[in-house]
Amino acid sequence: METATLHSEAHSSLVPIAAAVAAIFGASALLLLWRKKQPKALPKADREELDAAVKSGTFTVSQLAHFDGRELPVYLGVCGKIVDCSSSENIKAGEGYGKLWAGRDATYALATLSLVPDDANKFDFELSDFTPDQHKALAGWYKHFTTKYPVVGRLKEYDGWDFSSVEEEAVSQTPFGAPAGPAGGPAKAPEKKEASAGIQLSAGDRVIVTECEGRPDLNGATGVLTGFVKEKNCFSVTFNEDDVGLVKPTNLMKSLT
């Protein structure tokens, strides 16, 4: 955790420096700084393509794939925009959400609250396919990512798409992790159980309910995990002071915040 904190602080300290350089030397100087961070093993043709993408702020899916946190920063796509999630403690290269979405577009997965790897970089859908709850969920995630992390560009595959309905609904949404969340505190820590996609859950974790047929009213809701009921093979989740639900591990995903 100390290493991650130091990395985050180091990353934050570079922001004002980069801004000063940009003001004095312009975009070309920033591009030169970025080039020095590129992995030496990257072929020259790919380096030139990525140079052009960084300079223009327009990325293709194949270019975005290089930004998976292994050699370059962690970029993630949502609703046509690309955000730099390098400072996130929950999106790391090759693990957890990073394994699912780092260097990929997560729009469809965020709307459907899906942890299926194939639902990243999925473009064969329309916004009208989403239910009102899914549209609201996407708006919430859109606001979360675009307010918490720097927007560094756009994804070319979404040229011609209209995300104005998502942006409009996002105005009324509270970014995840903000104070206006449901109440509930951790109980006695249960034995850790595996949720979908191998994600570990334990008491006190903030979780999101997805695809719950028994309580469809909870789908998209965020709550606090308070225990594990072994006889039911379900987690006990508190959504507010008087609403506690039993939810199967496969119907839960860990909140990013």
C-alpha positions as CSV (number, residue, x, y, z in Angstrom):
1,M,0.0,0.0,0.0
2,E,2.9,2.3,0.8
3,T,4.4,1.8,-2.7
4,A,1.0,2.5,-4.3
5,T,0.6,5.7,-2.2
6,L,4.0,6.9,-3.2
7,H,3.3,6.1,-6.8
8,S,0.0,8.1,-6.6
9,E,1.7,11.0,-5.0
10,A,4.5,11.0,-7.5
11,H,2.0,10.9,-10.4
12,S,0.1,13.8,-8.8
13,S,3.2,15.8,-8.4
14,L,4.0,15.6,-12.2
15,V,0.6,17.2,-13.1
16,P,1.6,20.8,-12.4
17,I,5.0,20.2,-13.9
18,A,3.5,18.9,-17.1
19,A,1.1,21.9,-17.2
20,A,4.0,24.3,-16.9
21,V,5.9,22.6,-19.7
22,A,2.8,22.7,-21.9
23,A,2.3,26.4,-21.3
24,I,5.9,27.1,-22.2
25,F,6.8,24.7,-25.0
26,G,3.4,23.5,-26.2
27,A,2.1,20.1,-27.1
28,S,5.3,19.0,-28.8
29,A,7.2,19.1,-25.5
30,L,4.6,17.0,-23.8
31,L,4.8,14.6,-26.7
32,L,8.6,14.3,-26.2
33,L,8.2,13.6,-22.5
34,W,5.6,10.9,-23.3
35,R,8.0,9.3,-25.8
36,K,10.6,8.8,-23.1
37,K,8.1,6.7,-21.1
38,Q,7.4,4.3,-24.0
39,P,8.6,0.7,-23.7
40,K,11.8,0.2,-25.7
41,A,10.4,-3.1,-27.1
42,L,7.6,-1.3,-28.9
43,P,8.1,-1.4,-32.7
44,K,8.9,1.9,-34.3
45,A,5.7,1.9,-36.4
46,D,3.6,1.4,-33.3
47,R,5.5,4.2,-31.5
48,E,4.7,6.6,-34.3
49,E,1.1,5.6,-34.3
50,L,0.8,6.1,-30.5
51,D,2.7,9.5,-30.8
52,A,0.0,10.6,-33.3
53,A,-2.8,9.4,-31.0
54,V,-1.4,11.1,-27.9
55,K,-0.8,14.3,-29.9
56,S,-4.3,14.4,-31.4
57,G,-6.2,12.9,-28.5
58,T,-7.9,10.4,-30.8
59,F,-7.3,6.7,-30.2
60,T,-8.4,3.5,-31.9
61,V,-9.2,0.4,-29.9
62,S,-5.9,-1.1,-31.0
63,Q,-4.0,1.9,-29.8
64,L,-5.9,2.1,-26.6
65,A,-4.8,-1.5,-25.9
66,H,-1.2,-0.4,-25.3
67,F,-2.4,1.7,-22.3
68,D,-3.0,-1.3,-20.0
69,G,-0.7,-0.2,-17.1
70,R,2.1,-2.7,-17.9
71,E,4.4,-0.3,-19.7
72,L,2.2,2.8,-20.3
73,P,-0.5,4.5,-18.1
74,V,-3.9,2.9,-17.5
75,Y,-6.4,4.2,-19.9
76,L,-10.1,3.2,-20.0
77,G,-12.8,4.1,-22.4
78,V,-16.4,5.1,-21.4
79,C,-19.0,6.7,-23.7
80,G,-16.5,7.7,-26.3
81,K,-14.1,9.3,-23.9
82,I,-10.8,8.0,-22.6
83,V,-9.8,8.6,-19.0
84,D,-6.4,8.1,-17.3
85,C,-7.1,5.7,-14.3
86,S,-3.4,5.3,-13.4
87,S,-4.1,6.7,-9.9
88,S,-6.8,4.2,-9.1
89,E,-6.1,1.6,-6.5
90,N,-8.7,-0.7,-8.0
91,I,-7.7,-0.7,-11.6
92,K,-4.2,-2.3,-11.9
93,A,-2.5,-4.1,-14.8
94,G,-3.5,-7.7,-15.1
95,E,-5.6,-8.0,-12.0
96,G,-9.2,-7.3,-10.9
97,Y,-10.9,-4.5,-12.9
98,G,-7.6,-3.8,-14.6
99,K,-7.7,-7.3,-16.1
100,L,-11.2,-6.6,-17.4
101,W,-11.0,-3.0,-18.6
102,A,-7.4,-1.5,-18.6
103,G,-6.6,-0.5,-22.1
104,R,-10.2,-1.3,-23.2
105,D,-13.6,0.3,-23.7
106,A,-15.9,-0.5,-20.8
107,T,-19.1,1.3,-21.9
108,Y,-21.3,-1.8,-22.4
109,A,-19.9,-3.6,-19.4
110,L,-20.6,-0.6,-17.1
111,A,-24.1,-0.2,-18.4
112,T,-25.0,-3.9,-17.8
113,L,-22.8,-4.2,-14.7
114,S,-21.1,-7.1,-16.4
115,L,-17.8,-8.7,-15.4
116,V,-17.6,-10.8,-18.5
117,P,-14.4,-10.0,-20.4
118,D,-16.1,-10.2,-23.8
119,D,-18.4,-7.3,-22.8
120,A,-15.4,-4.9,-22.9
121,N,-14.6,-3.5,-26.4
122,K,-18.2,-4.4,-27.4
123,F,-19.7,-2.0,-29.9
124,D,-22.6,-4.0,-31.4
125,F,-25.3,-2.3,-29.4
126,E,-27.2,1.0,-29.2
127,L,-28.1,3.1,-26.2
128,S,-31.7,2.4,-26.9
129,D,-31.0,-1.3,-26.1
130,F,-30.5,-0.4,-22.5
131,T,-33.2,-0.4,-19.9
132,P,-33.8,2.8,-17.9
133,D,-31.9,1.2,-15.0
134,Q,-28.9,0.3,-17.2
135,H,-28.9,3.8,-18.8
136,K,-28.9,5.3,-15.3
137,A,-26.1,2.9,-14.2
138,L,-24.0,4.0,-17.3
139,A,-24.7,7.7,-16.5
140,G,-23.4,7.1,-12.9
141,W,-20.2,5.4,-14.1
142,Y,-19.7,8.0,-16.7
143,K,-19.8,10.8,-14.1
144,H,-17.6,8.8,-11.8
145,F,-14.8,8.2,-14.3
146,T,-15.0,11.6,-16.0
147,T,-15.0,13.6,-12.8
148,K,-12.5,11.6,-10.8
149,Y,-9.9,11.0,-13.5
150,P,-8.4,13.1,-16.3
151,V,-10.0,12.8,-19.7
152,V,-7.1,12.4,-22.1
153,G,-8.9,11.8,-25.4
154,R,-11.7,10.1,-27.3
155,L,-12.3,6.7,-28.9
156,K,-12.5,6.8,-32.7
157,E,-14.9,3.8,-32.8
158,Y,-17.6,5.9,-31.3
159,D,-17.4,8.6,-34.0
160,G,-21.0,9.5,-34.9
161,W,-22.5,8.2,-31.6
162,D,-24.6,10.5,-29.5
163,F,-24.1,10.1,-25.8
164,S,-25.9,13.4,-24.9
165,S,-28.6,11.4,-23.0
166,V,-26.0,9.8,-20.8
167,E,-24.3,13.1,-20.2
168,E,-27.6,14.8,-19.3
169,E,-28.6,12.0,-16.9
170,A,-25.1,12.1,-15.4
171,V,-25.7,15.6,-14.1
172,S,-28.2,14.3,-11.5
173,Q,-26.0,11.4,-10.5
174,T,-23.7,11.3,-7.5
175,P,-20.3,10.0,-8.4
176,F,-19.6,6.7,-6.7
177,G,-17.7,7.1,-3.5
178,A,-19.2,10.5,-2.7
179,P,-20.8,11.1,0.7
180,A,-24.4,10.6,-0.5
181,G,-24.2,6.8,-0.4
182,P,-26.3,4.2,1.5
183,A,-25.7,3.8,5.2
184,G,-24.4,0.6,6.8
185,G,-21.2,-0.5,8.6
186,P,-19.1,-3.6,8.6
187,A,-20.1,-6.5,10.9
188,K,-17.9,-9.4,12.0
189,A,-15.7,-10.3,9.1
190,P,-16.9,-13.4,7.4
191,E,-14.6,-15.8,5.6
192,K,-13.8,-14.4,2.2
193,K,-15.9,-15.8,-0.6
194,E,-15.4,-15.6,-4.3
195,A,-17.8,-13.6,-6.4
196,S,-18.0,-13.7,-10.2
197,A,-14.8,-13.3,-12.1
198,G,-12.7,-14.4,-9.1
199,I,-13.2,-11.2,-7.2
200,Q,-12.8,-11.5,-3.4
201,L,-15.5,-10.0,-1.1
202,S,-15.4,-9.6,2.7
203,A,-17.4,-7.7,5.3
204,G,-17.3,-3.9,4.9
205,D,-16.9,-4.0,1.1
206,R,-19.1,-1.7,-1.0
207,V,-20.8,-3.8,-3.6
208,I,-23.2,-3.4,-6.5
209,V,-26.1,-5.8,-7.3
210,T,-26.4,-7.1,-10.8
211,E,-28.8,-9.5,-12.6
212,C,-30.6,-10.5,-9.4
213,E,-33.8,-12.2,-10.4
214,G,-35.1,-12.7,-6.8
215,R,-34.9,-8.9,-6.0
216,P,-34.9,-7.1,-9.4
217,D,-35.5,-3.9,-7.5
218,L,-32.0,-4.1,-6.2
219,N,-30.2,-4.3,-9.6
220,G,-27.8,-1.4,-9.9
221,A,-28.1,-0.6,-6.1
222,T,-25.0,-0.1,-4.1
223,G,-24.8,-1.4,-0.5
224,V,-22.4,-2.6,2.2
225,L,-21.6,-6.3,2.6
226,T,-22.2,-7.2,6.3
227,G,-21.9,-11.0,6.4
228,F,-22.2,-14.4,4.7
229,V,-25.2,-16.7,5.4
230,K,-23.7,-20.2,4.8
231,E,-27.0,-22.0,4.8
232,K,-28.3,-19.8,1.9
233,N,-24.9,-19.4,0.2
234,C,-25.6,-15.7,0.1
235,F,-24.1,-12.5,1.3
236,S,-26.0,-10.2,3.6
237,V,-26.0,-6.7,2.1
238,T,-27.2,-3.5,3.8
239,F,-28.7,-0.9,1.5
240,N,-30.0,1.4,4.2
241,E,-31.0,1.1,7.8
242,D,-34.1,-0.9,7.2
243,D,-33.3,-2.8,3.9
244,V,-31.0,-5.8,4.2
245,G,-31.0,-8.3,1.4
246,L,-29.5,-11.7,0.8
247,V,-27.6,-11.8,-2.6
248,K,-25.7,-14.6,-4.3
249,P,-22.0,-14.0,-4.9
250,T,-22.5,-14.3,-8.6
251,N,-24.9,-11.3,-8.5
252,L,-22.4,-9.0,-6.8
253,M,-19.6,-6.9,-8.1
254,K,-17.2,-4.9,-5.9
255,S,-17.6,-1.2,-6.1
256,L,-14.6,0.6,-7.7
257,T,-14.5,3.0,-4.8
